Amino acid sequence: MKCAEFLHELTNYLDGVIDENTKVELENHLSWCHNCYVVCDTTKKTIEIYRDSQLYELPEDLRGKLRAAIMTKCQQHKKRGPESA
Amino acid sequence: MGAIQNKLEGPVSDELTLVRAAKQGDDSAFEELVRRYDRNVFRIAQHITQNREDAEDVVQEAFLKAYGNLQKFQEQSKFYTWLVRIAVNEALMKLRRKKPERTVSLDEDIKTEDDSLPREIADWSPNPEQQYTQAELREILSKTIQGLPPGFRTVFVLRDVEGLSTEETAAALELSVPAVKSRLLRARLQLRERLGRFFQRRENNGDGNRGDGNQ
């Protein structure tokens, strides 16, 4: 397996949607190709850092205001009838 | 190296019960759906629009649109996937209004050349995020993802931040599964490369380790 082929399968590998034979080939490649090992490892970290970052969390007070506004507008919509969707 | 686990929560059948009750006119059921997904919609919207006020608008507009069109929801997909589709469209519309000089679409900046190997292959520090305060880290992550084309960051946020499956992402964005996979790979590799500027292992661990990246 070449580095380009490894890269092509990287997303499937990280997502765990890969057949057993390809997985063995990929891990064999990783065992000797340091560059691909680093790319794989740091890509995995990239995903984890974003997933765990709590970037753009909705603050509770704002959340309550938004929900109230949504439900008020829904009520108005209901009164006006479905043509105003 | 194990697979990345997705983090979607909430039983689907329960969701369908709420949707059916809401369709019958039960607003408290709809409010429960808002409660369940408002944080997700807000995150997605802010990732796409990169603007908090716009994200707030998108949350309101998306739920209102879902409410108004609830009878048209066919229950063939998950309500959440349907809602995400509405929210993504609303968010992209916001972006288009702000950047009328450029047509913003999910196809933007998607090049189809063969995959090329990443240029930067330096390893990272063992716990790179710990080199920074929470506020610094958020700033880095936010700036970094802003640099991606909307089509890339939308796929990344749905798949990797919100934990939608490839198929759900494809359905929400009306893209093919191979297109989602291709964009996801590019998004992940671009983010990895850009974050490397901040997280790279440095031989000299002294001053200058904060890696401000000269953005």
Boltz contact constraints between the chains, C-beta under 6 A:
constraints:
  - contact:
      token1: [A, 3]
      token2: [B, 117]
      max_distance: 6.0
  - contact:
      token1: [A, 7]
      token2: [B, 115]
      max_distance: 6.0
  - contact:
      token1: [A, 8]
      token2: [B, 115]
      max_distance: 6.0
  - contact:
      token1: [A, 11]
      token2: [B, 181]
      max_distance: 6.0
  - contact:
      token1: [A, 11]
      token2: [B, 184]
      max_distance: 6.0
  - contact:
      token1: [A, 11]
      token2: [B, 185]
      max_distance: 6.0
  - contact:
      token1: [A, 14]
      token2: [B, 4]
      max_distance: 6.0
  - contact:
      token1: [A, 16]
      token2: [B, 3]
      max_distance: 6.0
  - contact:
      token1: [A, 35]
      token2: [B, 121]
      max_distance: 6.0
  - contact:
      token1: [A, 38]
      token2: [B, 121]
      max_distance: 6.0
  - contact:
      token1: [A, 38]
      token2: [B, 123]
      max_distance: 6.0
  - contact:
      token1: [A, 39]
      token2: [B, 118]
      max_distance: 6.0
  - contact:
      token1: [A, 42]
      token2: [B, 124]
      max_distance: 6.0
  - contact:
      token1: [A, 42]
      token2: [B, 192]
      max_distance: 6.0
  - contact:
      token1: [A, 43]
      token2: [B, 188]
      max_distance: 6.0
  - contact:
      token1: [A, 43]
      token2: [B, 192]
      max_distance: 6.0
  - contact:
      token1: [A, 46]
      token2: [B, 191]
      max_distance: 6.0
  - contact:
      token1: [A, 46]
      token2: [B, 192]
      max_distance: 6.0
  - contact:
      token1: [A, 46]
      token2: [B, 195]
      max_distance: 6.0
  - contact:
      token1: [A, 47]
      token2: [B, 4]
      max_distance: 6.0
  - contact:
      token1: [A, 47]
      token2: [B, 160]
      max_distance: 6.0
  - contact:
      token1: [A, 49]
      token2: [B, 129]
      max_distance: 6.0
  - contact:
      token1: [A, 50]
      token2: [B, 161]
      max_distance: 6.0
  - contact:
      token1: [A, 51]
      token2: [B, 161]
      max_distance: 6.0
  - contact:
      token1: [A, 53]
      token2: [B, 141]
      max_distance: 6.0
  - contact:
      token1: [A, 55]
      token2: [B, 138]
      max_distance: 6.0
  - contact:
      token1: [A, 55]
      token2: [B, 141]
      max_distance: 6.0
  - contact:
      token1: [A, 56]
      token2: [B, 43]
      max_distance: 6.0
  - contact:
      token1: [A, 56]
      token2: [B, 46]
      max_distance: 6.0
  - contact:
      token1: [A, 58]
      token2: [B, 39]
      max_distance: 6.0
  - contact:
      token1: [A, 58]
      token2: [B, 42]
      max_distance: 6.0
  - contact:
      token1: [A, 66]
      token2: [B, 59]
      max_distance: 6.0
  - contact:
      token1: [A, 67]
      token2: [B, 34]
      max_distance: 6.0
  - contact:
      token1: [A, 69]
      token2: [B, 60]
      max_distance: 6.0
  - contact:
      token1: [A, 70]
      token2: [B, 34]
      max_distance: 6.0
  - contact:
      token1: [A, 70]
      token2: [B, 60]
      max_distance: 6.0
  - contact:
      token1: [A, 70]
      token2: [B, 63]
      max_distance: 6.0
  - contact:
      token1: [A, 71]
      token2: [B, 31]
      max_distance: 6.0
  - contact:
      token1: [A, 73]
      token2: [B, 64]
      max_distance: 6.0
  - contact:
      token1: [A, 74]
      token2: [B, 67]
      max_distance: 6.0
  - contact:
      token1: [A, 77]
      token2: [B, 68]
      max_distance: 6.0
  - contact:
      token1: [A, 85]
      token2: [B, 68]
      max_distance: 6.0
  - contact:
      token1: [A, 85]
      token2: [B, 69]
      max_distance: 6.0
